[in-house]
Amino acid sequence: MSASIGLLEVQGLVASINALDAMLKTASVRLIHTEKRLGGRLVTLVIAGKVDAVSAAIDAGKKQAEILGAVFGAEVIANPHDEVKKFFDFES
């Protein structure tokens, strides 16, 4: 049971909310951090959970976000280093 972190960077607040909804409905993951830049025109969502759940959620979120906005990045970090976890105040 390995913890992982997923990051999805999306253009547009509404697209990011739709992506987050899809991610949370797709798999057993939780939102651990959000970052909004340019007044919400660029939003990064960070989720956590088991590796397979995070991968499925990121795929679903990316697909949903592409309907309303551009996706600038999507990444899954399996078993992140403790220093990376500190960046997000993430406890496995």
OpenMM code with the backbone's topology and positions (N, CA, C; nanometers):
from openmm import Vec3, app, unit

residues = "MET SER ALA SER ILE GLY LEU LEU GLU VAL GLN GLY LEU VAL ALA SER ILE ASN ALA LEU ASP ALA MET LEU LYS THR ALA SER VAL ARG LEU ILE HIS THR GLU LYS ARG LEU GLY GLY ARG LEU VAL THR LEU VAL ILE ALA GLY LYS VAL ASP ALA VAL SER ALA ALA ILE ASP ALA GLY LYS LYS GLN ALA GLU ILE LEU GLY ALA VAL PHE GLY ALA GLU VAL ILE ALA ASN PRO HIS ASP GLU VAL LYS LYS PHE PHE ASP PHE GLU SER".split()
positions = [
    Vec3(0.0846, -0.1182, 0.0000),
    Vec3(0.0000, 0.0000, 0.0000),
    Vec3(0.0886, 0.1238, 0.0000),
    Vec3(0.1251, 0.1680, -0.1182),
    Vec3(0.2159, 0.2809, -0.1327),
    Vec3(0.1376, 0.4088, -0.1579),
    Vec3(0.1751, 0.5132, -0.0888),
    Vec3(0.1101, 0.6427, -0.1071),
    Vec3(0.1724, 0.7123, -0.2275),
    Vec3(0.0935, 0.7907, -0.2955),
    Vec3(0.1451, 0.8680, -0.4074),
    Vec3(0.0766, 1.0031, -0.4129),
    Vec3(0.1365, 1.0915, -0.4908),
    Vec3(0.0847, 1.2261, -0.5109),
    Vec3(0.0597, 1.2429, -0.6601),
    Vec3(-0.0515, 1.3056, -0.6948),
    Vec3(-0.0819, 1.3381, -0.8337),
    Vec3(-0.0996, 1.4875, -0.8484),
    Vec3(-0.0439, 1.5439, -0.9553),
    Vec3(-0.0548, 1.6865, -0.9826),
    Vec3(-0.1208, 1.7068, -1.1179),
    Vec3(-0.2149, 1.7992, -1.1228),
    Vec3(-0.2826, 1.8329, -1.2474),
    Vec3(-0.2887, 1.9847, -1.2567),
    Vec3(-0.2264, 2.0391, -1.3610),
    Vec3(-0.2262, 2.1840, -1.3813),
    Vec3(-0.3151, 2.2166, -1.5000),
    Vec3(-0.4143, 2.3018, -1.4754),
    Vec3(-0.5223, 2.3264, -1.5707),
    Vec3(-0.5420, 2.4756, -1.5920),
    Vec3(-0.5789, 2.5120, -1.7140),
    Vec3(-0.6153, 2.6495, -1.7449),
    Vec3(-0.7619, 2.6694, -1.7105),
    Vec3(-0.7900, 2.7611, -1.6185),
    Vec3(-0.9275, 2.7964, -1.5869),
    Vec3(-0.9797, 2.7338, -1.4592),
    Vec3(-1.0427, 2.8156, -1.3782),
    Vec3(-1.0959, 2.7709, -1.2502),
    Vec3(-1.2106, 2.6711, -1.2687),
    Vec3(-1.3007, 2.6979, -1.3614),
    Vec3(-1.4145, 2.6085, -1.3833),
    Vec3(-1.3659, 2.4728, -1.4342),
    Vec3(-1.2707, 2.4730, -1.5263),
    Vec3(-1.2153, 2.3467, -1.5765),
    Vec3(-1.1480, 2.2693, -1.4637),
    Vec3(-1.0808, 2.3399, -1.3735),
    Vec3(-1.0138, 2.2710, -1.2629),
    Vec3(-1.1144, 2.2119, -1.1644),
    Vec3(-1.2237, 2.2806, -1.1411),
    Vec3(-1.3272, 2.2283, -1.0514),
    Vec3(-1.3921, 2.1044, -1.1129),
    Vec3(-1.4198, 2.1089, -1.2433),
    Vec3(-1.4746, 1.9902, -1.3110),
    Vec3(-1.3763, 1.8738, -1.3056),
    Vec3(-1.2485, 1.9029, -1.3243),
    Vec3(-1.1457, 1.7986, -1.3184),
    Vec3(-1.1385, 1.7385, -1.1786),
    Vec3(-1.1413, 1.8232, -1.0768),
    Vec3(-1.1355, 1.7749, -0.9393),
    Vec3(-1.2557, 1.6866, -0.9074),
    Vec3(-1.3731, 1.7282, -0.9514),
    Vec3(-1.4932, 1.6482, -0.9297),
    Vec3(-1.4781, 1.5099, -0.9938),
    Vec3(-1.4284, 1.5068, -1.1160),
    Vec3(-1.4078, 1.3789, -1.1848),
    Vec3(-1.3047, 1.2936, -1.1115),
    Vec3(-1.1976, 1.3539, -1.0644),
    Vec3(-1.0934, 1.2784, -0.9944),
    Vec3(-1.1460, 1.2161, -0.8664),
    Vec3(-1.2216, 1.2942, -0.7895),
    Vec3(-1.2723, 1.2449, -0.6616),
    Vec3(-1.3800, 1.1385, -0.6792),
    Vec3(-1.4546, 1.1445, -0.7890),
    Vec3(-1.5577, 1.0448, -0.8162),
    Vec3(-1.5002, 0.9167, -0.8772),
    Vec3(-1.3851, 0.9274, -0.9400),
    Vec3(-1.3249, 0.8132, -1.0094),
    Vec3(-1.2552, 0.7165, -0.9158),
    Vec3(-1.1868, 0.7699, -0.8161),
    Vec3(-1.1035, 0.6831, -0.7317),
    Vec3(-1.0994, 0.7362, -0.5890),
    Vec3(-1.0508, 0.6521, -0.5015),
    Vec3(-1.0395, 0.6890, -0.3599),
    Vec3(-0.9130, 0.7719, -0.3384),
    Vec3(-0.9252, 0.9015, -0.3659),
    Vec3(-0.8148, 0.9967, -0.3476),
    Vec3(-0.8668, 1.1151, -0.2680),
    Vec3(-0.7750, 1.1961, -0.2192),
    Vec3(-0.8170, 1.3176, -0.1481),
    Vec3(-0.7354, 1.4366, -0.1968),
    Vec3(-0.7962, 1.5516, -0.1948),
    Vec3(-0.7295, 1.6759, -0.2328),
    Vec3(-0.6411, 1.7186, -0.1165),
    Vec3(-0.5122, 1.7430, -0.1442),
    Vec3(-0.4234, 1.7862, -0.0366),
    Vec3(-0.3708, 1.9277, -0.0554),
    Vec3(-0.3825, 1.9821, -0.1777),
    Vec3(-0.3285, 2.1169, -0.2000),
    Vec3(-0.3847, 2.1740, -0.3299),
    Vec3(-0.4053, 2.3041, -0.3319),
    Vec3(-0.4378, 2.3745, -0.4562),
    Vec3(-0.3481, 2.4965, -0.4662),
    Vec3(-0.3194, 2.5329, -0.5868),
    Vec3(-0.2383, 2.6515, -0.6139),
    Vec3(-0.3065, 2.7264, -0.7266),
    Vec3(-0.3416, 2.8542, -0.7018),
    Vec3(-0.4070, 2.9341, -0.8049),
    Vec3(-0.3145, 3.0480, -0.8452),
    Vec3(-0.2925, 3.0615, -0.9744),
    Vec3(-0.2095, 3.1673, -1.0299),
    Vec3(-0.2925, 3.2475, -1.1292),
    Vec3(-0.2489, 3.3705, -1.1502),
    Vec3(-0.3117, 3.4578, -1.2497),
    Vec3(-0.4615, 3.4719, -1.2245),
    Vec3(-0.5007, 3.4884, -1.0988),
    Vec3(-0.6405, 3.5092, -1.0637),
    Vec3(-0.7290, 3.3890, -1.0910),
    Vec3(-0.6735, 3.2696, -1.0830),
    Vec3(-0.7517, 3.1488, -1.1062),
    Vec3(-0.7501, 3.1024, -1.2498),
    Vec3(-0.6736, 3.1713, -1.3346),
    Vec3(-0.6662, 3.1278, -1.4748),
    Vec3(-0.5737, 3.0084, -1.4928),
    Vec3(-0.4876, 2.9835, -1.3941),
    Vec3(-0.4013, 2.8659, -1.3948),
    Vec3(-0.4103, 2.8025, -1.2565),
    Vec3(-0.4575, 2.6804, -1.2504),
    Vec3(-0.4831, 2.6134, -1.1228),
    Vec3(-0.4110, 2.4791, -1.1212),
    Vec3(-0.3399, 2.4535, -1.0119),
    Vec3(-0.2761, 2.3236, -0.9918),
    Vec3(-0.3473, 2.2530, -0.8781),
    Vec3(-0.3908, 2.1311, -0.9039),
    Vec3(-0.4569, 2.0476, -0.8039),
    Vec3(-0.3612, 1.9362, -0.7650),
    Vec3(-0.3495, 1.9101, -0.6356),
    Vec3(-0.2629, 1.8029, -0.5873),
    Vec3(-0.3491, 1.7059, -0.5076),
    Vec3(-0.3466, 1.5803, -0.5486),
    Vec3(-0.4248, 1.4760, -0.4822),
    Vec3(-0.3312, 1.3706, -0.4250),
    Vec3(-0.3838, 1.2897, -0.3337),
    Vec3(-0.3034, 1.1826, -0.2738),
    Vec3(-0.3877, 1.0577, -0.2584),
    Vec3(-0.3202, 0.9440, -0.2600),
    Vec3(-0.3851, 0.8152, -0.2423),
    Vec3(-0.2930, 0.7038, -0.2874),
    Vec3(-0.3490, 0.5853, -0.3056),
    Vec3(-0.2705, 0.4730, -0.3567),
    Vec3(-0.2315, 0.5017, -0.5016),
    Vec3(-0.1216, 0.4441, -0.5436),
    Vec3(-0.0674, 0.4720, -0.6765),
    Vec3(-0.1697, 0.4479, -0.7868),
    Vec3(-0.2365, 0.3329, -0.7851),
    Vec3(-0.3329, 0.3020, -0.8914),
    Vec3(-0.4520, 0.3973, -0.8888),
    Vec3(-0.4975, 0.4344, -0.7704),
    Vec3(-0.6105, 0.5268, -0.7576),
    Vec3(-0.5720, 0.6659, -0.8079),
    Vec3(-0.4534, 0.7119, -0.7719),
    Vec3(-0.4080, 0.8443, -0.8158),
    Vec3(-0.3913, 0.8459, -0.9674),
    Vec3(-0.3352, 0.7415, -1.0242),
    Vec3(-0.3183, 0.7348, -1.1699),
    Vec3(-0.4526, 0.7401, -1.2419),
    Vec3(-0.5495, 0.6636, -1.1934),
    Vec3(-0.6829, 0.6638, -1.2538),
    Vec3(-0.7493, 0.8002, -1.2392),
    Vec3(-0.7341, 0.8610, -1.1228),
    Vec3(-0.7952, 0.9915, -1.0984),
    Vec3(-0.7335, 1.0993, -1.1867),
    Vec3(-0.6021, 1.0992, -1.2007),
    Vec3(-0.5353, 1.1989, -1.2855),
    Vec3(-0.5801, 1.1828, -1.4305),
    Vec3(-0.5902, 1.0601, -1.4780),
    Vec3(-0.6378, 1.0369, -1.6153),
    Vec3(-0.7791, 1.0908, -1.6351),
    Vec3(-0.8666, 1.0641, -1.5396),
    Vec3(-1.0052, 1.1122, -1.5484),
    Vec3(-1.0117, 1.2645, -1.5403),
    Vec3(-0.9345, 1.3221, -1.4505),
    Vec3(-0.9326, 1.4676, -1.4353),
    Vec3(-0.8792, 1.5368, -1.5590),
    Vec3(-0.7746, 1.4808, -1.6163),
    Vec3(-0.7159, 1.5376, -1.7382),
    Vec3(-0.8170, 1.5355, -1.8522),
    Vec3(-0.8844, 1.4233, -1.8694),
    Vec3(-0.9850, 1.4094, -1.9757),
    Vec3(-1.0976, 1.5118, -1.9574),
    Vec3(-1.1444, 1.5283, -1.8348),
    Vec3(-1.2531, 1.6224, -1.8072),
    Vec3(-1.2074, 1.7668, -1.8265),
    Vec3(-1.0871, 1.7998, -1.7813),
    Vec3(-1.0371, 1.9373, -1.7913),
    Vec3(-1.0168, 1.9796, -1.9357),
    Vec3(-0.9776, 1.8864, -2.0220),
    Vec3(-0.9535, 1.9200, -2.1623),
    Vec3(-1.0799, 1.9643, -2.2346),
    Vec3(-1.1959, 1.9324, -2.1804),
    Vec3(-1.3220, 1.9753, -2.2408),
    Vec3(-1.3388, 2.1268, -2.2315),
    Vec3(-1.2980, 2.1852, -2.1183),
    Vec3(-1.3212, 2.3279, -2.0932),
    Vec3(-1.1962, 2.4149, -2.0991),
    Vec3(-1.0795, 2.3563, -2.0912),
    Vec3(-0.9571, 2.4359, -2.0884),
    Vec3(-0.8376, 2.3522, -2.1270),
    Vec3(-0.7229, 2.4144, -2.1252),
    Vec3(-0.5991, 2.3436, -2.1597),
    Vec3(-0.5390, 2.2799, -2.0354),
    Vec3(-0.4795, 2.1638, -2.0543),
    Vec3(-0.4063, 2.0977, -1.9466),
    Vec3(-0.2585, 2.1240, -1.9724),
    Vec3(-0.1915, 2.1848, -1.8746),
    Vec3(-0.0505, 2.2194, -1.8898),
    Vec3(0.0417, 2.1135, -1.8315),
    Vec3(-0.0086, 2.0325, -1.7428),
    Vec3(0.0756, 1.9288, -1.6857),
    Vec3(-0.0048, 1.8297, -1.6048),
    Vec3(0.0406, 1.7055, -1.6058),
    Vec3(-0.0214, 1.5994, -1.5263),
    Vec3(0.0896, 1.5022, -1.4896),
    Vec3(0.0995, 1.4704, -1.3616),
    Vec3(0.2077, 1.3841, -1.3161),
    Vec3(0.1649, 1.3052, -1.1934),
    Vec3(0.2129, 1.1833, -1.1847),
    Vec3(0.1925, 1.0993, -1.0668),
    Vec3(0.3301, 1.0693, -1.0091),
    Vec3(0.3463, 1.0964, -0.8799),
    Vec3(0.4718, 1.0671, -0.8108),
    Vec3(0.4434, 0.9548, -0.7120),
    Vec3(0.4892, 0.8358, -0.7466),
    Vec3(0.4702, 0.7204, -0.6588),
    Vec3(0.5736, 0.7243, -0.5474),
    Vec3(0.5279, 0.6982, -0.4255),
    Vec3(0.6161, 0.6934, -0.3100),
    Vec3(0.7078, 0.8150, -0.3028),
    Vec3(0.6522, 0.9360, -0.2907),
    Vec3(0.7351, 1.0567, -0.2919),
    Vec3(0.8315, 1.0617, -0.1730),
    Vec3(0.9432, 1.1252, -0.1960),
    Vec3(1.0441, 1.1444, -0.0911),
    Vec3(0.9849, 1.2297, 0.0208),
    Vec3(1.0324, 1.2106, 0.1423),
    Vec3(0.9807, 1.2854, 0.2575),
    Vec3(0.9925, 1.4367, 0.2392),
    Vec3(1.0965, 1.4829, 0.1724),
    Vec3(1.1130, 1.6271, 0.1491),
    Vec3(1.0057, 1.6801, 0.0537),
    Vec3(0.9638, 1.5989, -0.0412),
    Vec3(0.8548, 1.6388, -0.1319),
    Vec3(0.7245, 1.6466, -0.0533),
    Vec3(0.7037, 1.5511, 0.0358),
    Vec3(0.5829, 1.5517, 0.1186),
    Vec3(0.5742, 1.6785, 0.2026),
    Vec3(0.6860, 1.7275, 0.2518),
    Vec3(0.6871, 1.8508, 0.3321),
    Vec3(0.6368, 1.9702, 0.2524),
    Vec3(0.6629, 1.9701, 0.1236),
    Vec3(0.6203, 2.0803, 0.0373),
    Vec3(0.4702, 2.0983, 0.0396),
    Vec3(0.3981, 1.9859, 0.0539),
    Vec3(0.2519, 1.9890, 0.0528),
    Vec3(0.1896, 1.9643, 0.1896),
    Vec3(0.2700, 1.9562, 0.2960),
    Vec3(0.2191, 1.9187, 0.4292),
    Vec3(0.1424, 1.7877, 0.4193),
    Vec3(0.1994, 1.6910, 0.3505),
    Vec3(0.1348, 1.5640, 0.3207),
    Vec3(0.1870, 1.4556, 0.4136),
    Vec3(0.0952, 1.3885, 0.4795),
    Vec3(0.1290, 1.2727, 0.5633),
    Vec3(0.0687, 1.1506, 0.4974),
    Vec3(0.1485, 1.0444, 0.4779),
    Vec3(0.0952, 0.9244, 0.4129),
    Vec3(-0.0015, 0.8520, 0.5005),
] * unit.nanometer
topology = app.Topology()
chain = topology.addChain("A")
for resn in residues:
    res = topology.addResidue(resn, chain)
    for name in ("N", "CA", "C"):
        topology.addAtom(name, app.Element.getBySymbol(name[0]), res)
